[in-house]
Amino acid sequence: MKISLLQQAHPAKSRRWLISLALPLLAFSISASAELGGDVASVQTDQARMKATLKVTEAQAYTVQEITSPEGTVVKEFVSPAGKVFGVAWRGHFMPDLQQLLGTYFAQFSQAAQGQQASHRARRVLNVQEPGLVVQSAGRMRSYSGRAYVPEMIPQGVGPEVIQ
């Protein structure tokens, strides 16, 4: 009730109030641009943007680019020998920007997730399994985790269970 009265009396003041609330949330959100299906070259941009550390781990048929923010949120990008991101995983205090992580797959994810919104809020679990895209996400305040991958892009001999 107070917000609506404030908006009626002072619309500019209410906008400033909303912006002052939104800016800290944006500052704490994790953004990444090495997107699902994209090129590995953007991982260094992600590291710089997040002011994070980068750890690269070589596996037999893929590479894991692990970016850790100062707040402790970890985003892992799974890269094929061809240099394409076939999977991403996250865990930490803050939910990463899924639009940036999923890139061109975000529209497909968003459309599929709309039908699960009510159950997602109740259980805090989202499981989207569409042709060409799998996204699994869970969490509550200060404890988020999830993964997304394109089944057709996973290198031969590698299973989706490695994406975590």
Residue, then its C-alpha position, 0 to 999 in steps of 0.5 A: m500500500k505504501i508503494s502505491l501511495l508513494q508512486q502516486a505522490h512522487p513517481a520519480k521518487s518511487r522509480r529511484w527507490l526501485i532502481s536503488l533496490a535493483l542495482p545491488l541485485l544486479a551487481f551480485s548476479i553472475s553474468a557469463s557470455a560463453e554460451l551453450g553451443g558457443d565458442v570457447a574464446s569468450v571464457q576469458t571475457d567471462q573471467a574478467r567480467m566476473k573478476a574471477t579465477l579460471k581453472v582449466t581441467e583437461a579430460q580425455a574427450y573434453t575440457v572444463q573451464e571453471i570460473t569462480s567468482p569472489e563470492g564463491t559462485v562457480v560456473k563450469e563450461f564443458v568444451s568439446p575438442a572442436g572448441k564448442v561449449f556443449g554443457v554448462a553447470w553452476r552452483g553457488h549463492f547466486m543464480p547466474d544469468l541463464q539468458q547469457l549462459l544458454g545463449t540462442y537456446f534461451a528462447q527454447f528453454s523459456q518457452a518449455a519452462q513456462g508450463q512448469q512455473a507453478s510446480h517450479r515455485a513449489r518445489r524449487v526444481l526445474n527439469v526441461q527436457e526438450p529435443g536438443l536441450v536439457v536444463q535442470s535447475a534447483g535452488r533456494m536463496r543463497s544455494y543454487s545449482g543446475r546444468a544445461y547441455v545439448p545432447e547432440m553436442i556431447p563428444q562421443g564416449v562422454g555421458p551427460e553425467v559429467i556435466q555437474 
